[in-house]
Amino acid sequence: MATVLSRALKLPGKKSPDLGEYDPLTQADSDESEDDLVLNLQQKNGGVKNGKSPLGEAPEPDSDAEVAGAGKPRLSEVTPEGYPLEPLGALEQKAASSVVSYVRTSVFLLMLVVSMVLVLVCAFLIPCPPRDLHSTWSRHLGPQGGGDLSPLDLADVNGDGLRDVLLSFVPSGNGSAAGVSRPPAVLVCLSGMNGSTLWSSPLPEEARDITCLDLTPGDMAKTVCLVTGTHKMLSAFNGTSGKAMWTLNPNYLSNGTLAAPAVVLPDVDEDGVRDLAVLAFGELQQDLCFLLVSGRTGSPVGRPVKYNIVGVGNLIGPQVYITASGAAYILFGFGNIQAVALRDIFIQAQNRDNLPPSLQIEEPEWEKQRSVNLSELIDVYSDGVELLQMVKAPDSNSSNLLITTRQGLVLLRGQNLTPSWVLGLQGPHSQPTPGYFTDDETIDFLLQIPNGVGMKKVMVVDGDSGLVTWSYSIPCHMKETPATSAATVEQKSVFLFWAEGLSAASPNPDVVLGTGPPSLHHLYLLHPTFPSILLDLANATGTVTASEVGINDLWKDAFYVTRTTGPSSEGHPAPLVVSKLSLRWALMEGQMVQLEETTPKIGRGELRRFLSRIKFVDSPYQI
């Protein structure tokens, strides 16, 4: 090929009488390639082929073939058959290369098989976390045989990442039937996924309160459900199995009766488990005594500590307040609020002065409030107190005190017990619902106040100034309906409350005509971004007695659990119904109720696009 190209280009070269024309391209090729060391030259009168003449004679010394052969030593010989012999090193190189290629292919195939096996294991053997976007269910627990209390709590007891429902009720027909006696009450745990019964345990008396928490901090923490009865019962149940871990011996209460649910304290006996305190009535209602209880064993930590409280009204508390510096106080009273230092109770219960480190802290601002005559008690507030709740203080690790009185609301600063604001209202008997409504990142409050026969006013109070920022009158014949809220990632809150059916719009915001029968109640949702719109999410018959909101952390969804006592027919007890509603699913399916006209008008498509982006998080309202 090189010779032909050289001739075509007519390159100059040396002519040999025996070998023909000299081709510089062929010569250069032969000098650079080991495969072309043997020159193929064509001669007019029988040229040299593969370095030999046709007659087997050696080429002339001055021929181009000889010159080329003398330029560098030969690396291969020619076989008699005309095929060049590979050098021994080249054969070993090719053999090694073939082995390496085989090993690489084998390793690749082995890694591919292992990867496929791991994918199959993850797909079929490892359970995927449940997606709760459409998990809506309703469970009928049969007729309820009396009892005005409706305890309800949420906790993940089976470890599936979704909070389950715990409640207690009194079954119908508690008397013995056919020789079989039934328990006075029962504690039931329902699966948060589908409402099936995970476990149930009998109770010796009706439950006043159910609180599920981790008493043991750290990696070994497990869910413990504290159940406080109406008389003398205080028990701790294992949330996973439903078995009783311990029960307070009622003899320690002597002739007393539990006045309120147990409250959780710091670890006062230094056994690594948080402890409890219960408040009991003595022979007279005004005679109260505190009893410290070990969270590990349920045994008393010392003797009961008695206080003689002067006051008129409902029992307030007890509630535990931890100041910003870490000092612990217990708030309680009758129509008023008084505080006692936890260290003082511990000293009297143990009859010793040495204190654990958690009780050695004092709060100077609180200590200034001590009364002269009752040195052990601190006067916090004493003007017709109906309710007390603690809400997170902005930019602080402590709480403020929100007090509901017969005359309105008062917000006390937790640091020094001075009023932040006072709002005058008539008849606020239900507990305010905390949530973020305004843009100042301060917790606001939703209130429900009776407003005539069959009507109530729902309002939102600014937590920073105490001013009413939103209000609306709604028909509702239920005396007390629970309200709750759920926080979103944008630090806003949606507020949920019950009322009767609303008309699509009303020209007068203070007069709203109901639609539908009074026995049918609707669940409404208020979002602060659209204050002129309510979303009708669901409806129920009967009376809603309790509600809770839980969060599905994996999917950033919230679900709403209600406890409803259905309408009772003549001669038959009312059925107990527990329902769960996924909020993100309900937001897409809810009906829009326009409270007032806006400019520009809010369209259904715009609202749906906004609601589809909502993500819920755990409540930051309380500490």
C-alpha positions in Angstrom: 0.0 0.0 0.0 2.9 2.3 0.8 4.5 1.5 -2.6 1.4 2.3 -4.5 0.9 5.6 -2.6 4.6 6.5 -3.3 4.2 5.9 -6.9 1.0 7.8 -7.1 2.7 10.8 -5.5 5.8 10.3 -7.6 8.1 10.7 -4.6 11.8 10.6 -5.5 13.8 7.5 -4.5 16.7 5.3 -5.2 16.4 2.9 -8.1 17.9 -0.6 -7.9 18.3 -2.7 -11.0 17.2 -5.8 -9.1 14.6 -4.5 -6.7 12.8 -1.9 -8.7 12.0 1.5 -7.3 13.0 2.6 -3.9 9.9 3.7 -1.8 10.6 6.0 1.1 7.2 5.4 2.6 7.8 1.7 2.7 11.2 2.2 4.2 9.8 4.5 6.9 7.1 2.0 7.7 9.6 -0.8 8.0 11.7 1.2 10.4 8.8 2.0 12.8 6.8 -1.3 12.9 7.9 -4.7 14.1 5.2 -6.3 12.0 6.6 -5.0 8.7 10.2 -5.9 9.2 10.1 -8.3 6.4 9.8 -6.2 3.2 7.5 -7.3 0.4 9.1 -5.9 -2.7 8.0 -6.5 -6.2 10.6 -6.8 -9.0 10.0 -6.7 -12.7 12.0 -9.9 -13.5 11.0 -12.0 -10.4 11.6 -9.9 -7.3 12.4 -10.9 -3.8 9.5 -12.2 -1.8 9.6 -12.3 2.0 13.3 -11.7 2.0 14.1 -14.6 -0.4 14.5 -14.9 -4.1 12.4 -17.3 -6.0 15.5 -19.5 -6.4 16.4 -19.5 -2.8 19.3 -17.2 -3.3 20.2 -14.4 -0.9 19.5 -10.9 -2.0 22.4 -8.7 -3.2 24.2 -6.8 -0.5 23.4 -3.4 -2.0 19.7 -4.2 -2.3 17.1 -2.2 -0.4 16.0 -5.4 1.4 19.5 -6.0 2.7 19.9 -2.4 3.8 16.6 -2.5 5.6 17.5 -5.8 7.3 20.8 -4.4 8.4 19.2 -1.2 9.8 17.9 -3.1 13.0 18.0 -6.6 14.2 15.1 -9.0 13.4 12.6 -9.7 16.1 10.9 -12.6 14.5 11.7 -15.4 12.1 9.7 -16.7 9.2 8.4 -20.3 9.4 8.6 -22.6 6.4 4.8 -22.2 6.0 5.2 -18.5 5.7 3.7 -17.5 9.1 5.7 -15.4 11.5 6.4 -16.8 15.0 5.3 -14.8 18.0 8.0 -14.0 20.5 7.7 -15.9 23.8 7.2 -12.7 25.9 4.3 -11.6 23.7 2.6 -15.0 24.2 2.9 -14.7 28.0 1.6 -11.2 27.9 -1.5 -12.2 26.0 -2.1 -15.1 28.3 -1.9 -12.9 31.4 -4.2 -10.3 29.7 -6.7 -13.0 29.0 -6.7 -14.2 32.7 -7.1 -10.6 34.0 -10.0 -10.1 31.6 -11.6 -13.3 32.8 -11.1 -12.3 36.5 -12.6 -8.8 35.9 -15.6 -10.3 34.2 -16.2 -12.8 37.0 -15.9 -10.1 39.7 -18.3 -7.8 37.8 -20.9 -10.6 37.4 -20.5 -11.6 41.1 -21.1 -7.9 42.2 -24.1 -7.7 40.0 -25.6 -10.9 41.5 -24.9 -9.6 45.0 -26.6 -6.3 44.2 -29.7 -8.0 42.9 -29.9 -10.1 46.0 -29.7 -7.0 48.2 -32.4 -5.3 46.2 -34.7 -8.3 46.6 -34.0 -8.4 50.3 -34.9 -4.7 50.7 -38.0 -5.0 48.6 -39.5 -8.1 50.2 -38.0 -8.8 53.6 -37.7 -5.2 55.0 -41.1 -3.7 55.7 -41.6 -0.3 54.2 -43.0 2.4 56.5 -46.7 2.8 56.0 -48.0 5.7 54.0 -50.9 7.3 55.8 -52.1 9.8 53.2 -55.5 8.0 52.9 -55.7 6.3 56.3 -59.2 7.2 57.4 -61.2 4.9 59.6 -64.0 4.7 62.1 -64.3 2.2 64.9 -67.5 1.4 66.8 -66.6 0.1 70.3 -70.1 -0.8 71.3 -72.4 0.9 73.8 -70.9 2.9 76.6 -72.4 2.2 80.0 -72.1 5.7 81.6 -69.2 7.8 82.7 -68.8 11.4 81.9 -65.0 11.4 81.4 -63.5 10.9 78.0 -59.7 10.3 78.3 -57.9 10.1 75.0 -54.2 10.1 74.1 -51.9 9.3 71.2 -48.6 7.4 71.3 -46.6 5.1 69.0 -46.7 1.8 71.0 -46.0 -0.7 68.3 -43.0 1.0 66.7 -44.5 1.4 63.2 -43.8 5.2 63.1 -47.5 6.0 63.4 -49.1 7.1 66.7 -51.8 4.8 68.1 -54.9 5.7 70.0 -55.4 5.0 73.7 -58.7 5.5 75.5 -60.7 4.2 78.4 -64.4 3.7 78.8 -67.0 2.0 80.9 -68.6 -0.9 79.0 -72.4 -1.2 79.0 -73.9 -3.7 81.5 -71.2 -3.8 84.1 -73.2 -6.0 86.3 -72.6 -9.7 86.2 -74.4 -11.5 83.5 -74.8 -15.3 83.5 -72.3 -15.5 86.3 -69.6 -13.5 84.5 -68.5 -10.3 86.1 -67.3 -7.5 83.9 -64.6 -5.0 84.8 -65.7 -1.5 85.8 -63.7 0.0 83.0 -61.3 -1.0 80.3 -58.2 0.5 78.8 -58.0 0.0 75.0 -55.2 0.7 72.5 -56.2 1.0 68.8 -53.8 0.8 65.9 -53.3 4.2 64.3 -53.1 2.6 60.9 -56.5 0.8 60.7 -58.2 1.1 64.1 -57.8 -2.6 65.0 -57.4 -3.5 68.7 -53.7 -3.9 69.7 -54.5 -4.7 73.3 -56.9 -4.1 76.1 -56.6 -4.2 79.9 -59.2 -4.1 82.6 -59.2 -1.3 85.1 -60.5 -1.4 88.7 -62.3 2.0 88.3 -63.2 4.6 85.7 -60.1 6.4 84.3 -59.9 10.2 84.7 -56.8 10.7 82.5 -54.4 8.8 80.2 -50.9 10.2 79.6 -48.3 8.4 77.5 -44.6 9.4 77.8 -41.1 8.2 78.2 -40.2 8.2 81.9 -36.7 7.0 81.2 -34.6 9.4 79.1 -32.0 8.2 76.7 -31.7 5.2 74.3 -33.5 2.8 76.6 -36.7 4.9 76.8 -40.0 3.1 76.2 -43.5 4.3 76.1 -45.3 4.2 79.5 -49.0 5.0 79.8 -50.0 6.5 83.2 -53.7 6.0 84.0 -55.2 8.0 86.8 -58.6 6.9 88.2 -61.5 8.8 89.7 -60.8 7.5 93.2 -57.6 5.8 94.2 -56.1 4.2 91.1 -52.7 5.2 89.7 -51.1 2.6 87.4 -48.3 2.5 84.8 -48.9 0.3 81.8 -46.3 -0.9 79.2 -47.4 0.8 76.0 -46.2 -2.1 73.8 -47.9 -5.0 75.6 -50.6 -3.3 77.7 -49.4 -5.1 80.9 -49.4 -3.2 84.2 -45.9 -2.3 85.3 -46.9 -1.2 88.7 -50.0 0.1 90.6 -49.9 2.5 93.5 -51.1 0.9 96.7 -54.4 2.7 97.7 -53.5 2.4 101.4 -50.9 5.1 100.9 -53.7 7.6 100.3 -55.4 6.6 103.6 -58.9 8.1 103.5 -58.0 10.5 100.6 -59.2 10.5 97.0 -57.2 11.4 94.0 -58.1 15.0 93.1 -56.5 15.3 89.7 -54.3 13.4 87.2 -50.7 12.6 88.2 -48.0 15.0 87.1 -44.5 14.2 86.0 -41.5 15.5 87.9 -37.8 15.5 87.5 -35.9 12.5 88.9 -36.0 13.3 92.6 -34.9 9.8 94.0 -32.0 9.7 91.6 -32.7 6.2 90.1 -32.6 7.3 86.5 -36.4 7.4 86.0 -38.6 10.5 86.2 -40.9 10.5 89.2 -44.5 11.6 89.8 -46.7 13.6 92.2 -50.3 13.1 93.0 -52.7 15.5 94.7 -55.3 14.0 97.0 -58.3 15.3 98.9 -58.4 14.7 102.6 -61.5 14.3 104.8 -62.3 17.9 103.9 -62.0 19.1 100.3 -59.8 22.0 101.3 -57.3 19.6 103.0 -54.9 18.6 100.2 -51.8 16.5 100.4 -49.0 15.8 97.9 -47.6 12.3 97.6 -44.3 11.8 95.6 -44.3 8.5 93.7 -41.4 6.6 92.2 -41.7 6.3 88.4 -39.8 3.1 88.5 -41.6 1.1 91.1 -44.8 3.1 92.0 -43.8 3.2 95.6 -44.1 6.5 97.6 -41.0 8.6 97.9 -41.5 9.7 101.5 -44.6 10.5 103.4 -47.6 12.6 102.3 -47.2 16.4 102.7 -50.4 18.2 103.7 -51.5 21.8 102.9 -54.6 23.7 104.0 -55.7 25.8 101.0 -58.1 28.7 101.2 -60.1 29.4 98.1 -63.5 29.1 96.3 -64.0 27.6 92.9 -62.8 24.7 90.8 -59.6 22.9 91.6 -56.7 24.3 89.5 -53.8 22.0 88.7 -51.6 20.5 89.8 -49.2 21.5 87.1 -45.4 21.5 87.2 -43.6 24.6 86.1 -39.9 24.7 85.4 -38.3 28.1 85.3 -35.7 29.3 82.8 -33.0 28.6 85.4 -34.3 25.1 86.2 -36.2 25.6 89.4 -39.3 23.4 89.8 -42.6 24.6 91.2 -46.0 22.9 91.5 -49.1 25.2 90.7 -52.5 24.4 92.3 -55.4 26.0 94.1 -59.2 26.4 94.4 -60.3 29.3 92.1 -56.8 30.8 92.6 -53.3 29.8 91.7 -50.6 29.2 94.3 -47.2 27.6 93.9 -45.1 25.5 96.2 -41.4 24.7 95.5 -40.8 21.1 94.7 -37.8 21.1 97.0 -40.0 22.1 100.0 -42.3 19.1 99.3 -39.3 16.8 99.0 -37.7 18.1 102.3 -41.0 17.5 104.2 -41.6 14.1 102.6 -38.1 12.8 103.3 -37.6 14.7 106.6 -34.1 15.6 105.6 -32.3 18.7 104.3 -29.9 17.3 101.7 -31.4 17.7 98.2 -30.6 16.1 94.8 -29.0 18.5 92.4 -32.2 19.0 90.4 -33.9 20.5 93.5 -31.2 22.8 94.7 -32.0 25.6 92.2 -34.1 28.6 93.3 -35.9 31.3 91.2 -35.4 34.7 92.8 -38.3 36.4 91.1 -40.7 33.7 92.3 -39.3 33.6 95.8 -40.2 37.3 96.1 -43.9 36.4 95.8 -44.0 34.3 99.0 -46.8 35.3 101.4 -45.8 36.4 104.9 -48.3 34.2 106.7 -48.0 31.2 104.4 -44.2 31.2 103.8 -44.3 27.9 102.0 -46.8 29.0 99.4 -46.4 31.6 96.6 -49.4 33.6 95.5 -49.5 33.6 91.7 -53.1 34.8 90.8 -56.3 35.0 92.8 -59.2 36.3 90.9 -61.9 33.8 89.8 -59.5 31.4 88.0 -61.3 28.8 85.8 -58.5 27.2 83.8 -54.7 27.3 83.7 -52.3 26.3 80.9 -48.7 26.8 80.0 -47.6 28.0 76.6 -44.1 28.4 75.3 -42.6 31.8 75.8 -41.0 33.4 72.6 -37.2 33.2 72.5 -37.0 31.3 75.8 -36.8 27.8 77.1 -39.5 28.5 79.7 -43.3 29.0 79.6 -45.8 31.8 80.1 -49.0 31.2 82.1 -52.3 31.7 80.3 -55.1 32.0 82.8 -58.8 31.8 81.9 -61.0 33.6 84.5 -64.7 34.4 84.7 -63.9 37.8 83.3 -61.6 37.0 80.4 -58.0 36.0 79.7 -54.7 37.0 81.4 -51.2 36.1 80.2 -48.6 36.1 82.9 -44.9 36.2 82.1 -43.4 33.1 83.6 -40.1 34.8 84.5 -41.5 37.3 87.0 -45.3 36.5 87.2 -46.3 40.0 85.9 -49.2 40.4 83.4 -48.3 40.7 79.8 -51.9 41.6 78.7 -55.5 41.2 79.9 -58.5 40.6 77.7 -62.0 41.1 79.1 -64.6 38.5 77.9 -67.8 37.1 79.2 -68.2 33.3 79.6 -65.0 31.8 78.2 -65.4 28.3 79.8 -63.5 26.2 77.2 -59.7 26.0 77.2 -58.1 28.3 74.6 -56.4 26.5 71.8 -52.8 27.7 71.1 -51.4 28.2 67.5 -49.7 30.5 65.1 -52.2 32.9 63.4 -50.4 36.2 63.0 -46.9 36.7 61.4 -45.1 37.8 64.6 -44.1 34.2 65.5 -45.8 34.6 68.9 -48.4 32.0 69.9 -52.0 33.1 69.5 -55.2 31.5 70.9 -58.5 30.4 69.5 -61.5 30.8 71.9 -65.1 29.5 71.7 -67.6 31.6 73.7 -71.4 31.1 74.0 -73.2 33.8 72.0 -76.9 33.3 72.6 -79.2 30.3 72.3 -77.7 27.7 69.9 -74.9 30.0 68.9 -71.2 30.5 69.7 -68.5 33.0 68.7 -65.2 31.7 67.6 -62.4 34.2 67.9 -58.6 34.4 67.6 -56.6 36.4 70.1 -53.2 37.9 69.3 -50.7 36.4 71.7 -48.5 39.4 71.7 -51.1 42.2 72.3 -54.2 40.4 73.6 -56.3 41.9 70.8 -59.0 40.0 68.9 -57.7 39.5 65.3 -60.5 37.3 63.9 -64.0 36.3 65.0 -67.2 34.8 63.6 -70.5 33.6 65.0 -71.5 30.0 64.3 -74.6 27.9 65.1 -73.8 25.2 67.6 -76.0 23.4 70.1 -73.3 21.4 71.8 -72.3 22.9 75.1 -68.6 22.3 75.0 -66.9 21.2 71.8 -63.2 20.5 71.7 -61.0 22.5 69.4 -57.4 21.9 68.5 -54.7 23.0 66.1 -51.8 21.6 64.0 -48.6 23.4 63.1 -47.1 23.6 59.6 -43.5 24.0 58.5 -44.1 27.6 57.6 -44.7 28.3 61.4 -48.4 28.8 60.8 -51.3 26.7 62.3 -54.5 25.4 61.1 -57.3 25.5 63.7 -60.0 22.8 63.9 -63.4 23.2 65.7 -66.9 21.8 65.5 -70.2 23.6 64.6 -73.4 23.0 62.8 -73.8 23.4 59.0 -73.0 26.8 57.6 -74.5 28.5 54.6 -72.1 29.3 51.8 -72.0 33.0 52.6 -73.6 35.5 54.9 -73.8 39.3 54.5 -73.6 39.8 58.3 -70.7 38.1 59.9 -72.5 38.1 63.3 -75.5 36.2 62.1 -75.1 32.9 60.3 -78.0 30.6 59.5 -77.3 27.0 60.0 -78.0 24.4 57.3 -79.0 20.9 58.2 -80.3 19.3 61.4 -78.8 20.4 64.7 -77.8 16.8 65.5 -75.3 16.9 62.6 -72.0 18.6 63.4 -69.3 19.6 61.0 -65.6 19.8 61.5 -64.3 23.1 60.2 -60.7 24.2 59.5 -59.4 27.8 59.6 -56.1 28.7 57.9 -54.7 32.1 58.7 -53.7 32.7 55.1 -57.4 32.6 54.1 -59.3 34.1 57.0 -62.5 34.6 54.9 -62.8 30.9 54.2 -63.6 27.8 56.3 -63.1 24.3 55.0 -65.8 21.7 55.9 -63.7 18.5 56.4 -66.1 16.0 57.9 -69.4 15.6 59.9 -70.6 13.5 62.7 -73.8 12.7 64.6 -73.9 12.6 68.4 -71.6 14.5 70.7 -67.9 14.9 70.2 -66.3 14.5 73.6 -62.6 14.5 72.9 -60.2 15.1 70.0 -56.4 14.9 69.5 -54.1 15.8 66.6 -51.1 13.6 65.8 -48.3 14.0 63.3 -46.9 11.4 60.8 -43.3 12.6 60.8 -42.3 10.5 57.7 -44.9 12.0 55.4 -45.3 15.4 57.1 -49.0 14.7 57.5 -51.4 15.3 60.4 -54.3 13.2 61.5 -57.3 14.1 63.6 -58.8 11.6 66.1 -62.2 12.1 67.6 -64.1 10.3 70.4 -67.8 10.6 69.8 -70.8 9.4 71.8 -73.5 8.7 69.2 -77.1 9.5 69.7 -78.8 7.1 72.0 -82.2 5.5 71.2 -84.8 5.0 73.8 -83.8 2.2 76.2 -80.4 1.7 74.6 -77.1 3.3 75.7 -75.2 5.6 73.4 -72.6 3.9 71.2 -68.9 4.9 71.5 -67.2 5.7 68.1 -63.5 6.5 67.6 -62.6 8.0 64.2 -59.4 9.0 62.5 -59.1 11.5 59.6 -56.0 12.3 57.5 -55.8 16.1 57.3 -53.9 16.3 54.0 -56.4 14.1 52.3 -59.3 15.9 53.9 -57.9 19.3 52.8 -58.2 18.1 49.2 -61.7 16.7 49.6 -63.1 19.5 51.9 -65.9 21.8 50.9 -65.1 25.5 50.8 -67.4 27.8 52.8 -67.1 31.5 51.9 -67.6 33.6 55.0 -67.4 37.0 53.2 -66.6 38.3 49.8 -63.0 39.2 49.1 -61.3 41.2 46.3 -60.0 39.5 44.3 -62.1 36.5 44.8 -60.4 33.4 45.9 -60.8 30.6 43.5 -61.2 26.9 44.3 -58.1 26.1 42.1 -55.9 28.6 43.9 -57.0 27.3 47.3 -56.4 23.7 46.3 -52.9 24.4 45.0 -52.1 26.2 48.2 -53.5 23.4 50.4 -51.6 20.7 48.4 -48.3 22.2 49.6 -49.0 22.1 53.3 -46.7 20.0 55.5 -47.3 19.5 59.2 -44.8 19.2 62.0 -45.0 18.5 65.8 -46.5 21.1 68.0 -44.0 23.7 69.4 -46.7 25.3 71.5 -46.0 23.8 74.9 -43.0 22.8 76.9 
